[in-house]
Amino acid sequence: MAVRSGLGRPRTQAWLIVSGTVVSVLGYGAAVVIPGVVSTSHSGTTSEILGSGGLAIAVIGALLWLTAPERAGFGRTVRAVLWPIGATGSMALTAYTAQILVLAFVIALEDEDWSPDYPGWPLMVGMTLTTILVASLWRRFLGRGPLERALAFATREPVTRVRARVRALAHTNVPPAVEPEA
């Protein structure tokens, strides 16, 4: 809904910030006020979903407002600072796939006698920084991520064929076949 509302418009950005904040406060606030309602992380409760979803919407609205062209120099600075995160987000399929492969490799190493204990935080920080660095360099010099390119290629041809077939059927004056009544 928000995408069709024109995310570049200040009114839409303000709506995202306000509505996201209200929903987040209602979600997390319910856990504080109503006995038995919990909103712990990843609990899947209604209050946690509303709280985290509302917070995400508010953050998106705030970032859209901060990086809007109307902010001139400030917006340009914020866009430059956040560019590596945007580069990572633009190739999320590739980034997540690479991270899953790294985690599978680390888990496989755990079975070896010489492997270190599960590294936890160092692994997460290392993977995060590596992902941001590699995604930034890839986007800067090569554009779209490799899995995003493959997915676009795999879906482009079938869509092109379907569109061509629909156009061809639209230009023929042959009515569709009607089955006789029994």
CYANA upper distance limits for C-alpha pairs under 8 A (distance plus 0.5 A):
  1 MET  CA      5 SER  CA      6.95
  2 ALA  CA      6 GLY  CA      7.46
  2 ALA  CA      7 LEU  CA      7.15
  2 ALA  CA     12 THR  CA      7.88
  2 ALA  CA     16 LEU  CA      8.37
  3 VAL  CA      7 LEU  CA      6.44
  5 SER  CA     12 THR  CA      7.05
  6 GLY  CA     12 THR  CA      7.12
  7 LEU  CA     12 THR  CA      6.39
  7 LEU  CA     13 GLN  CA      6.86
  7 LEU  CA     64 LEU  CA      7.85
  8 GLY  CA     12 THR  CA      7.90
  8 GLY  CA     13 GLN  CA      7.79
  8 GLY  CA     64 LEU  CA      7.72
  8 GLY  CA     68 ALA  CA      7.49
  9 ARG  CA     13 GLN  CA      6.92
 10 PRO  CA     14 ALA  CA      6.60
 10 PRO  CA     65 TRP  CA      7.28
 11 ARG  CA     15 TRP  CA      6.62
 12 THR  CA     16 LEU  CA      6.69
 12 THR  CA     61 GLY  CA      8.40
 13 GLN  CA     17 ILE  CA      6.80
 13 GLN  CA     61 GLY  CA      5.22
 13 GLN  CA     62 ALA  CA      7.44
 13 GLN  CA     64 LEU  CA      6.95
 13 GLN  CA     65 TRP  CA      6.39
 14 ALA  CA     18 VAL  CA      6.60
 14 ALA  CA     61 GLY  CA      7.17
 14 ALA  CA     62 ALA  CA      8.37
 14 ALA  CA     65 TRP  CA      8.25
 15 TRP  CA     19 SER  CA      6.31
 15 TRP  CA     61 GLY  CA      8.19
 16 LEU  CA     20 GLY  CA      6.14
 16 LEU  CA     57 ILE  CA      6.42
 16 LEU  CA     58 ALA  CA      6.06
 16 LEU  CA     60 ILE  CA      7.92
 16 LEU  CA     61 GLY  CA      5.36
 16 LEU  CA     62 ALA  CA      8.39
 17 ILE  CA     21 THR  CA      6.55
 17 ILE  CA     57 ILE  CA      7.30
 17 ILE  CA     58 ALA  CA      4.58
 17 ILE  CA     59 VAL  CA      7.47
 17 ILE  CA     60 ILE  CA      8.18
 17 ILE  CA     61 GLY  CA      5.44
 17 ILE  CA     62 ALA  CA      6.51
 18 VAL  CA     22 VAL  CA      6.67
 18 VAL  CA     58 ALA  CA      7.35
 19 SER  CA     23 VAL  CA      6.61
 19 SER  CA     54 GLY  CA      7.84
 19 SER  CA     57 ILE  CA      8.37
 19 SER  CA     58 ALA  CA      7.69
 20 GLY  CA     24 SER  CA      6.51
 20 GLY  CA     53 GLY  CA      8.02
 20 GLY  CA     54 GLY  CA      4.52
 20 GLY  CA     55 LEU  CA      6.21
 20 GLY  CA     56 ALA  CA      7.69
 20 GLY  CA     57 ILE  CA      5.39
 20 GLY  CA     58 ALA  CA      4.83
 20 GLY  CA     59 VAL  CA      8.49
 21 THR  CA     25 VAL  CA      6.57
 21 THR  CA     54 GLY  CA      6.44
 21 THR  CA     55 LEU  CA      6.67
 21 THR  CA     57 ILE  CA      8.41
 21 THR  CA     58 ALA  CA      6.14
 22 VAL  CA     26 LEU  CA      6.64
 22 VAL  CA     54 GLY  CA      7.78
 23 VAL  CA     27 GLY  CA      6.56
 23 VAL  CA     50 LEU  CA      6.54
 23 VAL  CA     51 GLY  CA      6.88
 23 VAL  CA     53 GLY  CA      8.38
 23 VAL  CA     54 GLY  CA      5.44
 23 VAL  CA     55 LEU  CA      8.29
 24 SER  CA     28 TYR  CA      6.54
 24 SER  CA     29 GLY  CA      8.36
 24 SER  CA     50 LEU  CA      6.33
 24 SER  CA     51 GLY  CA      4.30
 24 SER  CA     52 SER  CA      6.91
 24 SER  CA     53 GLY  CA      7.46
 24 SER  CA     54 GLY  CA      4.79
 24 SER  CA     55 LEU  CA      5.87
 25 VAL  CA     29 GLY  CA      5.74
 25 VAL  CA     51 GLY  CA      6.99
 25 VAL  CA     54 GLY  CA      8.48
 26 LEU  CA     30 ALA  CA      6.35
 26 LEU  CA     47 SER  CA      8.13
 26 LEU  CA     50 LEU  CA      7.94
 26 LEU  CA     51 GLY  CA      7.48
 27 GLY  CA     31 ALA  CA      7.56
 27 GLY  CA     39 SER  CA      8.24
 27 GLY  CA     46 THR  CA      7.82
 27 GLY  CA     47 SER  CA      4.62
 27 GLY  CA     48 GLU  CA      6.61
 27 GLY  CA     49 ILE  CA      7.80
 27 GLY  CA     50 LEU  CA      5.25
 27 GLY  CA     51 GLY  CA      4.75
 27 GLY  CA     52 SER  CA      8.48
 28 TYR  CA     32 VAL  CA      7.35
 28 TYR  CA     39 SER  CA      6.76
 28 TYR  CA     47 SER  CA      6.37
 28 TYR  CA     48 GLU  CA      6.92
 28 TYR  CA     50 LEU  CA      8.03
 28 TYR  CA     51 GLY  CA      5.52
 29 GLY  CA     33 VAL  CA      6.66
 30 ALA  CA     34 ILE  CA      5.96
 30 ALA  CA     37 VAL  CA      7.27
 30 ALA  CA     47 SER  CA      6.94
 31 ALA  CA     35 PRO  CA      7.74
 31 ALA  CA     36 GLY  CA      8.07
 31 ALA  CA     37 VAL  CA      5.24
 31 ALA  CA     38 VAL  CA      5.45
 31 ALA  CA     39 SER  CA      6.29
 31 ALA  CA     47 SER  CA      7.10
 32 VAL  CA     37 VAL  CA      8.22
 32 VAL  CA     38 VAL  CA      8.50
 37 VAL  CA     47 SER  CA      7.87
 38 VAL  CA     43 SER  CA      8.49
 38 VAL  CA     45 THR  CA      7.49
 38 VAL  CA     47 SER  CA      7.47
 38 VAL  CA     48 GLU  CA      7.82
 39 SER  CA     43 SER  CA      7.12
 39 SER  CA     45 THR  CA      6.86
 39 SER  CA     46 THR  CA      8.39
 39 SER  CA     47 SER  CA      6.03
 39 SER  CA     48 GLU  CA      4.72
 39 SER  CA     49 ILE  CA      8.49
 39 SER  CA     51 GLY  CA      8.30
 40 THR  CA     48 GLU  CA      7.04
 41 SER  CA     48 GLU  CA      7.40
 42 HIS  CA     48 GLU  CA      7.92
 43 SER  CA     48 GLU  CA      7.32
 44 GLY  CA     48 GLU  CA      6.82
 44 GLY  CA     49 ILE  CA      6.72
 45 THR  CA     49 ILE  CA      6.68
 46 THR  CA     50 LEU  CA      6.58
 47 SER  CA     51 GLY  CA      6.41
 48 GLU  CA     52 SER  CA      6.43
 49 ILE  CA     53 GLY  CA      6.18
 50 LEU  CA     54 GLY  CA      6.20
 51 GLY  CA     55 LEU  CA      6.62
 52 SER  CA     56 ALA  CA      6.64
 53 GLY  CA     57 ILE  CA      6.78
 54 GLY  CA     58 ALA  CA      6.66
 55 LEU  CA     59 VAL  CA      6.62
 56 ALA  CA     60 ILE  CA      6.65
 57 ILE  CA     61 GLY  CA      6.70
 58 ALA  CA     62 ALA  CA      6.61
 59 VAL  CA     63 LEU  CA      6.55
 60 ILE  CA     64 LEU  CA      6.58
 61 GLY  CA     65 TRP  CA      6.65
 62 ALA  CA     66 LEU  CA      6.56
 63 LEU  CA     67 THR  CA      6.52
 64 LEU  CA     68 ALA  CA      6.45
 66 LEU  CA     71 ARG  CA      7.38
 66 LEU  CA     74 PHE  CA      8.35
 66 LEU  CA     75 GLY  CA      6.26
 66 LEU  CA     78 VAL  CA      7.60
 67 THR  CA     71 ARG  CA      7.30
 67 THR  CA     74 PHE  CA      8.27
 67 THR  CA     75 GLY  CA      4.77
 67 THR  CA     76 ARG  CA      7.24
 67 THR  CA     78 VAL  CA      6.55
 67 THR  CA     79 ARG  CA      6.26
 68 ALA  CA     72 ALA  CA      8.34
 68 ALA  CA     75 GLY  CA      6.38
 69 PRO  CA     75 GLY  CA      6.76
 69 PRO  CA     76 ARG  CA      7.99
 70 GLU  CA     75 GLY  CA      7.96
 71 ARG  CA     75 GLY  CA      5.18
 71 ARG  CA     76 ARG  CA      8.08
 72 ALA  CA     76 ARG  CA      6.69
 73 GLY  CA     77 THR  CA      6.66
 74 PHE  CA     78 VAL  CA      6.74
 75 GLY  CA     79 ARG  CA      6.56
 76 ARG  CA     80 ALA  CA      6.66
 77 THR  CA     81 VAL  CA      6.69
 78 VAL  CA     82 LEU  CA      6.57
 79 ARG  CA     83 TRP  CA      6.25
 82 LEU  CA     86 GLY  CA      6.87
 83 TRP  CA     87 ALA  CA      6.55
 83 TRP  CA    136 SER  CA      8.32
 84 PRO  CA     88 THR  CA      6.75
 84 PRO  CA    132 ILE  CA      6.51
 84 PRO  CA    133 LEU  CA      7.83
 84 PRO  CA    135 ALA  CA      7.89
 84 PRO  CA    136 SER  CA      5.70
 85 ILE  CA     89 GLY  CA      6.68
 85 ILE  CA    132 ILE  CA      7.03
 85 ILE  CA    136 SER  CA      8.46
 86 GLY  CA     90 SER  CA      6.57
 87 ALA  CA     91 MET  CA      7.30
 87 ALA  CA    132 ILE  CA      8.08
 87 ALA  CA    135 ALA  CA      6.32
 87 ALA  CA    136 SER  CA      5.80
 87 ALA  CA    139 ARG  CA      6.61
 88 THR  CA     92 ALA  CA      6.65
 88 THR  CA     95 ALA  CA      7.53
 88 THR  CA    131 THR  CA      7.58
 88 THR  CA    132 ILE  CA      6.21
 88 THR  CA    135 ALA  CA      5.62
 88 THR  CA    136 SER  CA      7.13
 90 SER  CA    144 ARG  CA      7.98
 90 SER  CA    145 GLY  CA      8.17
 91 MET  CA     95 ALA  CA      6.71
 91 MET  CA    135 ALA  CA      7.72
 91 MET  CA    144 ARG  CA      7.32
 91 MET  CA    145 GLY  CA      5.63
 91 MET  CA    147 LEU  CA      8.37
 91 MET  CA    148 GLU  CA      7.00
 92 ALA  CA     96 TYR  CA      6.38
 93 LEU  CA     97 THR  CA      6.55
 93 LEU  CA    147 LEU  CA      6.97
 93 LEU  CA    148 GLU  CA      7.20
 94 THR  CA     98 ALA  CA      6.59
 94 THR  CA    145 GLY  CA      6.78
 94 THR  CA    146 PRO  CA      7.19
 94 THR  CA    147 LEU  CA      5.84
 94 THR  CA    148 GLU  CA      7.46
 95 ALA  CA     99 GLN  CA      6.69
 95 ALA  CA    131 THR  CA      6.88
 95 ALA  CA    135 ALA  CA      8.01
 96 TYR  CA    100 ILE  CA      6.65
 97 THR  CA    101 LEU  CA      6.76
 98 ALA  CA    102 VAL  CA      6.73
 99 GLN  CA    103 LEU  CA      6.63
 99 GLN  CA    127 MET  CA      7.52
100 ILE  CA    104 ALA  CA      6.59
101 LEU  CA    105 PHE  CA      6.71
102 VAL  CA    106 VAL  CA      6.71
103 LEU  CA    107 ILE  CA      6.59
104 ALA  CA    108 ALA  CA      6.61
105 PHE  CA    109 LEU  CA      6.77
106 VAL  CA    110 GLU  CA      6.97
106 VAL  CA    118 TYR  CA      8.34
107 ILE  CA    111 ASP  CA      7.89
108 ALA  CA    112 GLU  CA      8.17
109 LEU  CA    115 SER  CA      6.32
110 GLU  CA    115 SER  CA      6.17
110 GLU  CA    116 PRO  CA      7.71
110 GLU  CA    117 ASP  CA      7.59
110 GLU  CA    118 TYR  CA      7.64
111 ASP  CA    115 SER  CA      8.00
119 PRO  CA    123 LEU  CA      6.02
120 GLY  CA    124 MET  CA      6.85
121 TRP  CA    125 VAL  CA      6.54
122 PRO  CA    126 GLY  CA      6.39
123 LEU  CA    127 MET  CA      6.45
124 MET  CA    128 THR  CA      6.51
125 VAL  CA    129 LEU  CA      6.60
126 GLY  CA    130 THR  CA      6.45
127 MET  CA    131 THR  CA      6.35
128 THR  CA    132 ILE  CA      6.72
129 LEU  CA    133 LEU  CA      6.59
130 THR  CA    134 VAL  CA      6.43
131 THR  CA    135 ALA  CA      6.34
132 ILE  CA    136 SER  CA      6.48
133 LEU  CA    137 LEU  CA      6.73
134 VAL  CA    138 TRP  CA      6.42
135 ALA  CA    139 ARG  CA      6.48
135 ALA  CA    145 GLY  CA      8.36
136 SER  CA    140 ARG  CA      6.53
137 LEU  CA    141 PHE  CA      6.64
137 LEU  CA    142 LEU  CA      8.44
138 TRP  CA    142 LEU  CA      5.69
138 TRP  CA    143 GLY  CA      6.87
138 TRP  CA    144 ARG  CA      8.27
138 TRP  CA    145 GLY  CA      7.62
139 ARG  CA    143 GLY  CA      4.72
139 ARG  CA    144 ARG  CA      6.58
139 ARG  CA    145 GLY  CA      7.58
144 ARG  CA    148 GLU  CA      6.92
144 ARG  CA    149 ARG  CA      6.76
145 GLY  CA    149 ARG  CA      6.61
146 PRO  CA    150 ALA  CA      6.75
147 LEU  CA    151 LEU  CA      6.55
148 GLU  CA    152 ALA  CA      6.60
149 ARG  CA    153 PHE  CA      6.60
150 ALA  CA    154 ALA  CA      6.55
151 LEU  CA    155 THR  CA      6.70
152 ALA  CA    156 ARG  CA      6.32
153 PHE  CA    157 GLU  CA      7.32
154 ALA  CA    158 PRO  CA      8.08
155 THR  CA    159 VAL  CA      6.79
156 ARG  CA    160 THR  CA      6.57
157 GLU  CA    161 ARG  CA      6.73
158 PRO  CA    162 VAL  CA      6.70
159 VAL  CA    163 ARG  CA      6.63
160 THR  CA    164 ALA  CA      6.66
161 ARG  CA    165 ARG  CA      6.65
162 VAL  CA    166 VAL  CA      6.63
163 ARG  CA    167 ARG  CA      6.64
164 ALA  CA    168 ALA  CA      6.60
165 ARG  CA    169 LEU  CA      6.63
166 VAL  CA    170 ALA  CA      6.57
167 ARG  CA    171 HIS  CA      6.80
168 ALA  CA    172 THR  CA      7.04
